[in-house]
């Protein structure tokens, strides 16, 4: 698994971690925002009218209503990205990462509008009688680029696991284990059965389930978030100051947090923002293609609401909970994941300014760091290291009170650990101790700092369960539409079986491995989609112009 994770990290450095990717994503959103005259602002009010059914017609073609199409798409975006993803972005990039999530969402509202409109315009009925839509259809029929359509469809199948399946299952299992103590494989197995029961019913059952889950889960989560925000109201102002102030300086070291560079905050903030609202990824258009309407633009304006609800509202609340509670810079007892663990040569002290500077450069991949990986042996007696010359770094922080066990049990290890390039060579060795935490665990701890106290963790667990499970449901639909496009309706059932199996497996897999896979999967799906909508920019503008001309004529008469 360590070898696989190293390979995925390499791919991520080329793709999602590439300095150009955020500029490509934001640049596309900025271009369409200017080209179409800020539709995310001008059409915002109209979007609410459409989604409430004001302009619905019973005889319009499609499989579901505007509202259900929106909730299905929202269930695909509102998931672990809102709970785990925000925490992970702040963990990596500091408070400024949240600002870049906002920027991604603002321009993403326009990107979503464009991709949904074009996908709806080129949708078609499949052999099973349901609507098939998504970027692969406008790439095929609008651009006459079958090869690009096939590439996107394959990327969608991969991303259905990397975005909608594995991270969701892992996030649920981690949170449930943290709160209730249930073994991850048990959680994954039970939810896997429930997932199978829902997705076998197709889009009608999926839309029915998500239209009930989404409003309820949002209400529960909002109550919990505000309980923390109001309990730490005096920290809200400083939190906003840090979000904006760190934009131009990077986040300085504070508490156990060793700092983050401007570039790191920008890159991770944009990347996590995309994971959260999926604007530009091309996934939501697949759900919106099922909406009952003859007007593609009317469904496009509905989609403007997605990044707003998902990122500007829900992700902001999560970010304020984490920042105002202060837990993002505190160390907590946890079991160290191998993928987040490295042993460096020499003894470092986080209270020493020069040591902090060296570690800051090392963790943020800045030239000039003298930190080197440790190679050699560590002597351990009853779980405690008795030899020196090394420092344990876990989760981008200096680990404290480290205990070495065998197999994660209470069996304290005594013997010699061989370290090669900072990695422990023994597979059954587990380290526990105090370090920074991230993802669902960080958000869970933050929710205990409000009026509900320790009961706040249950809100996160319930919220994450509903958020992530509904995301897995929605993404199974995206994947089966892609499989239908590639291989026909007969391929859907085998895909669903593998999808459920992957969901169960991810529940007990390495969290950082799963998130790295997600980062890679997002980009391989996003790049061809952005290329496609840019190629159809003139058609998009004329389609919008025709819609408003027709709409105004009908509403005057």
Helices and strands as residue ranges (DSSP letters): H 2-14, H 19-35, H 39-42, H 44-51, H 66-77, H 80-80, I 81-85, H 86-93, H 96-121, E 124-125, E 131-132, H 135-137, I 138-142, H 146-162, H 166-180, H 184-199, H 202-231, G 233-235, H 236-245, H 262-277, H 284-288, H 296-307, I 308-315, H 316-325, G 327-329, E 332-335, G 338-340, E 341-345, H 353-363, E 376-381, E 384-385, E 390-394, E 397-398, E 400-406, E 415-420, E 423-424, E 429-435, H 439-446, G 447-449, G 453-455, H 456-487, H 491-506, H 511-535, H 537-556
